[in-house]
């Protein structure tokens, strides 16, 4: 029953340090299962999805030394010897989306995977047909039975050519994991180009894999059985960075968002500038300034695969658009149903009409605090941002959803001057 309480209307000032990227770390942690070896992983974010994944690795027989957030910021993982049975139960796999990366990793390592259907944020129907299509193309027999996905390739996986019908981050990751140790050559076409795809292939190449083309829409993999551990640092979280950039813009103030890769933030920077926010891009940081007395102008945003505006920034951008002058438009082109959080914004006084994959926002209606409920990770972050702009106290419920992906969000905002706290209420 933990909640976050925000008392709004306080401008933010200072420097905020961005943590490692959850969605880059998750594929790499499952890749340690594929490779088998000793790894020293730097910059793991201290968020519940990462802690859950480390717990899964331990269950599979890995040793893990150094919790995320330790003072050296390094976690040592040894997956050299794992249990014979790499099964993951539905109860464990449904706790998060990325559990399905164990299918590609276990298939690649031992030709057999048995993993419960994955969970994750509720954005409507989330098929995994492209993952299964790729495993089959690589020579595995795949079936779904009693809430489990069962894949088997007793003769090993064989390189192939796969054209993805939709651009999918998860299917691209799973295909790379499965094909890295397959016999022969694999070509993956129409793949995702997200920075975490590039991060995963760089990690695997450090382990001895032969993967090229990441960051373009075709990835080529020459299968390699002899892989080894490595030392690797997780890239900064562009979604966390973007969230704090919007926190600075929505409250007014002057914030340096530090430890970022500005290239990954180009679409967010462009939109903020268009709206009237003062954005200065440095080598590894972005400075966001906004005069709290100057109104921002509303805009149009289309959430698309990278390098388009990230769907995982769409709810936070919507919170900002509620406070801008004029009418704003958001088109969600990745997910069928990603406006569940709008109800919470409306409770705070926002005027939003959702029609299918589009939201129309009548900006400039004053927000005022009340109790709201997070419905998913980024939608929950949007409620915190709206609370920072609202008059009075906003109480946010179901914050475990936010803590799946934000490392110390309350502490970080508090250090910038926000009036925010995390409170435990008895059961
Ligand atoms: C990942 C991110 C999520 C982000 C999303 C898009 C993780 C853990 N999660 O999710 O935060 O919002 O990328 O950037 O990294 N699709 C199919 N068939 C498939 C797979 C996907 O039709 O087999 C569709 C989905 O329904 C969706 C679109 O493809 O409409 C994109 O999904 P995908 O990129 O796979 O998202 P995830 O990897 O699940």
Boltz pocket constraint, residues with backbone or C-beta under 6 A from the ligand:
constraints:
  - pocket:
      binder: B
      contacts: [[A, 23], [A, 26], [A, 97], [A, 98], [A, 125], [A, 126], [A, 127], [A, 128], [A, 129], [A, 130], [A, 131], [A, 132], [A, 166], [A, 167], [A, 168], [A, 169], [A, 170], [A, 171], [A, 192], [A, 305], [A, 311], [A, 312], [A, 334], [A, 335], [A, 336]]
      max_distance: 6.0
